[in-house]
Amino acid sequence: MKEDLNQPEKIIVEKPAMTFKQKATLTITVLMMVALVAFIVQNYNKVKIDFFMFEFRVRIIYLMVFSAVIGMFSMYVFQKYRRSKKKK
């Protein structure tokens, strides 16, 4: 086959891997995670928790991780609820 010399070459423009907004969001998220880990490590001592008639001695780190997981789960469920309500 002969190449057609009259047709211009196709120019391929590559898009950046991430936009500025995505990079900024990722950077802020990473910084917040580093700050959270540093805060948790500094609060490694035990505390006494009275829950109804039960008493626990738990490290603050576990309370914070548990609270963060509960918060992430509840936000996930809330977002799913809002998206499903928006589609209707």
Steps between C-alpha positions, in 0.01 A plus 500: 500500500616847422474779753299803396745789525229761449330435835642671810624289789264450788608686811434315822443723801535322831286612790670546835463199730334712770339842501606771743183448704570127529860566605390757760236264639749215520760720670253630759374147567852366551588788734185441703577128525857574617365743760245242616767230537728738693213597729408138564859398576533784751182388676592138563417494873206312651175656619210367702162491327172451681232382257167430667596256773822382333847636561785476250863606495590566141783680324395830348646390167236227467220740588618746238538236229158357587346848488667575165373173350147567628519854355620376160230232490225745594615752237507222239144396587385866503652563155340185360164614641534848347600361159210257494261778603640730227442239228128471579 
